Amino acid sequence: MKNKKILIIQTAFLGDVILALPMVQSIKAHLPDALVDFLCIPSTESVLQNHPAINNVIPYDKKGGDKLDKFIEVLNEIREVEYDIVISPHRFLRSALLTYYSESKVRIGFEENSLAFLLTNKVKYIKDKHEIYRNLELVKQIPGLEYDEKKVSLRPELYPSIQQKENVRHLLTHRSNLISFAPCSKWFTKQLPLEKAAEIAKILLFKGYNVALVGGEADKAYCSELEAKLNDESIMNLCGKLSPPESYEVMTQSKALITVDSAAQHLGSASGIPIVLIYGSTDISFGFYPLTSKYQIAEIDSLECRPCTDHGRDNCPLGHFKCMVDQSAEKIVGMMESII
């Protein structure tokens, strides 16, 4: 297996890419001479930078412009390398086509892959198993690899640059007793209502914590409104102002993370800090929870309508949104304090 060229294809969201890192780390631990490349979308590329287990990152912009031209361009880039093995934890069409047309002799993925019949090696996607363990089942399919649990790395490793660390150090000067708070999600039914987020933040501030609001560019309007509602200098609104590695670095400097079911929970899990994970329309059964951190789960488990989706929805199908509206801010903060 010396000097084998291996490509990982994961073109889904940020959290999915973070959860693919233990697979990369474990491959490298088993096959130190292998060259492992990673194909992802541009918005997730930053969490792969500086990673010692990754030889090269291939960005693939699936949005805008001529989609066929972009597909052919990235496919040609893949073919030029002549990968020995292509592994796709992503189960959707374009990733499946890239895997097949890569011309690699070994093509590994899940049975639930949209073109699974084109794979040479496949495993069942077990819905209630943690995503990290699901991905590691793909590693076991690498020909000639003698899988050793002692060489398996479960915690995703991120490597912020010196400049990114310095940026965060400067931001957090004189900010002790810090709690990271990620109330936003791409999906409405995973996101805290603004009033509920304000309740949680007010309790944290009353108890003497500094609060760092973390989130992406799409969360800026929500977090700006939350910041204005709280009007307290102990709130730091960092939404849309930091790269994912910088948000991760903020979390490493925090006492805990309070988060909804979003990429933030995976950044927090990578940092190893205590986490309170707030579930709305989703739950733990889909295999996305803080595997490598001490954590508590806040959810309304008496609702028969939960979970109503595995990803999230743009609105509550029943109109009441009790899975978030009925959450207790006091209970959530109490959970946090029980694990820090």
C-alpha positions in Angstrom: 0.0 0.0 0.0 3.0 2.3 -0.2 2.4 5.7 -1.8 -1.2 5.0 -2.7 -3.1 8.0 -3.9 -6.5 8.3 -2.2 -9.2 10.8 -2.8 -12.0 11.6 -0.3 -15.1 13.3 -1.8 -17.4 15.2 0.6 -19.2 18.1 -1.1 -21.9 18.6 1.6 -22.0 21.1 4.4 -19.3 22.3 6.8 -20.4 19.8 9.5 -20.1 16.9 7.2 -16.6 17.8 6.2 -15.5 18.2 9.8 -17.0 14.7 10.5 -15.0 13.3 7.6 -11.7 14.3 9.2 -11.4 11.3 11.5 -11.6 9.1 8.4 -8.7 11.0 6.9 -6.7 10.9 10.1 -7.3 7.2 10.6 -6.3 6.4 7.0 -3.0 8.3 7.4 -2.3 6.5 10.7 -2.8 3.1 9.1 -1.0 4.1 5.8 1.5 6.8 6.6 3.0 6.7 3.0 -0.4 7.3 1.4 -1.2 10.6 -0.3 -4.7 11.6 0.8 -6.5 14.4 -1.1 -9.9 15.9 -0.2 -12.5 17.3 -2.6 -15.0 19.7 -1.1 -17.0 22.9 -1.9 -15.1 26.3 -1.4 -17.1 27.3 1.7 -15.8 24.3 3.7 -12.2 24.3 2.4 -10.9 26.4 5.4 -11.3 23.6 8.0 -9.0 21.4 5.9 -6.1 23.9 5.7 -2.8 23.1 7.3 -4.0 19.6 8.2 -0.9 17.3 8.2 -2.9 14.2 7.1 -4.1 16.0 3.9 -1.8 16.2 0.9 -4.0 18.5 -1.3 -7.5 20.1 -1.2 -9.5 20.3 -4.4 -12.3 22.9 -4.2 -15.3 22.2 -6.4 -17.8 25.1 -6.8 -21.1 23.4 -7.6 -23.1 26.7 -7.7 -23.4 29.4 -10.3 -22.0 29.5 -13.8 -22.0 26.5 -16.2 -22.5 23.5 -13.8 -21.5 21.0 -16.5 -18.3 22.9 -17.3 -17.4 23.0 -13.6 -18.1 19.3 -13.3 -15.9 18.4 -16.3 -13.1 20.7 -15.0 -12.9 19.1 -11.6 -13.3 15.6 -13.1 -10.3 16.2 -15.4 -8.3 17.4 -12.4 -9.2 14.1 -10.6 -8.3 12.0 -13.6 -4.9 13.7 -14.0 -3.9 12.5 -10.6 -4.9 8.8 -11.3 -6.1 8.0 -7.9 -5.8 4.4 -6.7 -8.8 4.7 -4.4 -11.7 7.1 -4.3 -13.9 7.2 -1.2 -17.2 9.1 -1.2 -19.0 9.4 2.2 -21.3 11.8 0.3 -24.2 9.8 -1.2 -25.6 12.1 -3.8 -25.5 12.2 -7.6 -22.6 14.5 -8.5 -20.3 12.9 -6.0 -21.4 9.5 -7.2 -20.6 10.5 -10.8 -17.2 11.9 -9.8 -16.4 8.7 -8.0 -17.3 6.5 -11.0 -15.7 8.6 -13.7 -12.5 9.1 -11.7 -11.4 5.9 -13.4 -10.1 4.7 -10.0 -10.1 0.9 -9.8 -11.3 1.0 -6.2 -14.4 3.1 -5.5 -15.8 3.0 -2.0 -19.1 4.4 -0.7 -22.4 3.6 1.0 -25.0 1.2 -0.3 -27.4 4.1 -0.2 -25.3 6.0 -2.7 -27.5 7.2 -5.6 -25.3 5.2 -8.0 -24.2 2.4 -5.6 -24.1 -0.2 -8.4 -21.1 1.7 -9.8 -19.0 1.3 -6.6 -16.5 -1.6 -6.2 -16.8 -1.7 -2.4 -19.8 -0.6 -0.3 -21.1 -0.7 3.2 -24.6 -0.1 4.7 -25.4 3.4 5.9 -26.6 2.7 9.5 -28.9 5.5 10.3 -28.6 5.6 14.1 -24.8 5.1 14.2 -22.7 8.2 14.7 -21.5 9.8 11.4 -17.9 9.4 12.4 -18.3 5.6 12.9 -20.3 5.4 9.6 -17.4 7.0 7.8 -14.8 4.7 9.5 -16.7 1.7 8.0 -15.6 3.0 4.6 -12.0 3.0 5.7 -12.2 -0.7 6.5 -13.0 -1.3 2.8 -9.5 -0.1 1.7 -7.8 -3.2 0.1 -4.8 -4.3 2.1 -5.6 -2.1 5.2 -5.4 -4.0 8.4 -7.8 -2.0 10.6 -6.5 -1.4 14.1 -8.7 0.4 16.6 -5.6 1.8 18.3 -4.8 3.8 15.2 -8.3 5.2 14.9 -8.8 8.9 15.6 -12.3 9.9 16.6 -11.9 13.6 17.3 -11.7 15.8 14.2 -8.4 17.8 14.2 -8.4 21.4 13.0 -5.2 23.5 12.5 -5.9 27.3 12.5 -3.0 29.3 11.1 -0.8 31.5 13.3 -2.6 34.5 11.9 -6.0 33.1 12.7 -5.0 32.3 16.3 -3.6 35.8 16.6 -6.8 37.4 15.3 -8.8 35.5 18.0 -6.3 36.3 20.7 -6.7 40.0 19.9 -10.5 39.7 19.9 -10.7 37.9 23.2 -8.3 40.2 25.2 -9.8 40.8 28.6 -12.7 38.4 27.9 -12.6 35.8 30.6 -15.4 33.4 31.6 -16.5 33.1 28.0 -19.4 31.1 26.6 -19.7 30.4 22.9 -23.4 30.6 21.8 -24.5 29.4 18.3 -28.3 29.9 18.1 -28.6 29.9 14.3 -29.1 27.2 11.6 -29.6 27.2 7.8 -33.0 25.5 8.7 -35.8 27.3 10.6 -36.8 24.3 12.6 -33.3 23.8 13.9 -32.8 27.4 14.9 -33.8 29.0 18.2 -36.5 31.7 18.0 -34.9 35.0 18.6 -36.8 35.6 21.9 -35.6 32.2 23.2 -32.0 33.0 22.3 -32.3 36.3 24.1 -33.7 34.6 27.2 -30.7 32.2 27.3 -28.2 35.1 26.7 -29.8 37.2 29.4 -29.4 34.5 32.0 -25.7 34.0 31.0 -25.0 37.7 31.3 -26.8 37.9 34.7 -24.6 35.1 35.9 -21.5 37.0 34.9 -20.5 35.2 31.7 -19.2 36.9 28.6 -21.0 35.6 25.5 -19.6 35.1 22.0 -22.2 34.8 19.3 -20.8 32.5 16.6 -22.2 31.7 13.2 -21.7 32.2 9.5 -22.4 35.0 7.0 -26.0 33.9 6.7 -26.5 34.4 10.4 -25.5 38.1 10.5 -28.9 39.6 10.5 -30.3 37.3 13.2 -27.2 37.9 15.5 -27.3 41.7 14.9 -30.9 41.8 16.0 -30.1 39.6 19.0 -27.2 41.9 19.9 -29.4 45.0 19.7 -32.1 43.4 21.8 -29.6 42.5 24.6 -27.6 45.8 24.4 -24.8 44.6 26.7 -21.1 45.0 26.3 -20.5 41.5 27.5 -22.0 40.2 24.2 -19.5 39.8 21.4 -21.3 39.4 18.0 -18.8 37.4 15.9 -21.4 36.1 13.4 -20.1 36.3 9.8 -16.9 37.9 11.0 -14.8 34.8 11.5 -13.7 31.9 9.4 -14.6 28.4 10.7 -11.1 27.8 12.0 -11.3 31.1 13.9 -14.7 30.2 15.3 -13.1 26.9 16.4 -10.3 28.8 18.1 -12.9 31.0 19.9 -14.5 27.8 21.2 -11.1 26.4 22.5 -10.9 29.6 24.6 -14.5 29.2 25.9 -15.7 27.4 29.0 -18.6 25.8 27.1 -20.6 26.0 23.9 -24.4 26.2 23.7 -25.5 25.4 20.2 -28.4 24.2 18.0 -27.9 21.2 15.7 -25.6 22.9 13.2 -22.0 23.0 12.1 -21.1 24.8 15.3 -21.7 21.7 17.4 -19.1 19.8 15.3 -16.5 22.7 15.6 -17.2 22.5 19.4 -16.8 18.7 19.5 -13.4 19.1 17.6 -12.3 21.6 20.3 -13.3 19.2 23.1 -15.2 21.8 25.2 -18.4 20.9 27.1 -21.5 21.3 24.9 -25.2 21.8 25.4 -26.9 20.7 22.2 -30.4 22.1 21.6 -32.5 19.9 19.4 -35.6 21.2 17.6 -37.0 19.1 14.7 -34.1 16.7 14.7 -32.7 14.4 17.4 -29.8 12.1 18.4 -31.1 9.2 16.3 -29.6 10.5 13.1 -26.1 10.1 14.4 -25.1 13.8 14.7 -24.1 14.7 18.3 -20.9 15.7 20.1 -19.1 12.3 20.1 -15.8 13.6 21.5 -17.0 16.2 24.1 -18.8 16.1 27.4 -22.4 17.1 26.5 -26.0 17.5 27.5 -29.0 17.5 25.2 -31.9 19.9 25.6 -35.0 18.7 23.8 -38.8 18.5 24.3 -39.0 14.7 24.1 -42.7 14.5 24.9 -43.7 15.7 21.4 -44.9 12.9 19.2 -44.1 14.9 16.1 -40.4 14.8 16.8 -38.2 14.2 14.9 -40.0 15.5 11.8 -37.0 15.6 9.5 -33.4 14.5 9.4 -32.1 17.8 8.0 -34.4 20.6 9.0 -37.4 22.5 7.5 -38.2 26.0 6.5 -41.2 26.0 8.9 -43.0 23.9 11.4 -45.4 21.5 9.6 -47.9 21.8 12.5 -47.5 25.5 12.9 -46.7 25.5 16.7 -42.9 25.0 16.7 -43.1 23.7 20.3 -39.9 21.8 19.9 -38.1 25.1 20.3 -40.7 27.5 21.7 -41.2 25.2 24.8 -37.5 24.9 25.6 -36.5 26.2 29.0 -33.7 28.8 29.0 -33.1 28.3 32.7 -32.8 24.5 32.1 -30.4 25.0 29.2 -28.0 27.2 31.3 -28.3 24.8 34.2 -27.2 21.9 31.9 -24.2 24.0 30.8 -23.2 24.7 34.4 -23.5 21.1 35.3 -20.8 20.1 32.9 -18.2 22.9 33.2 
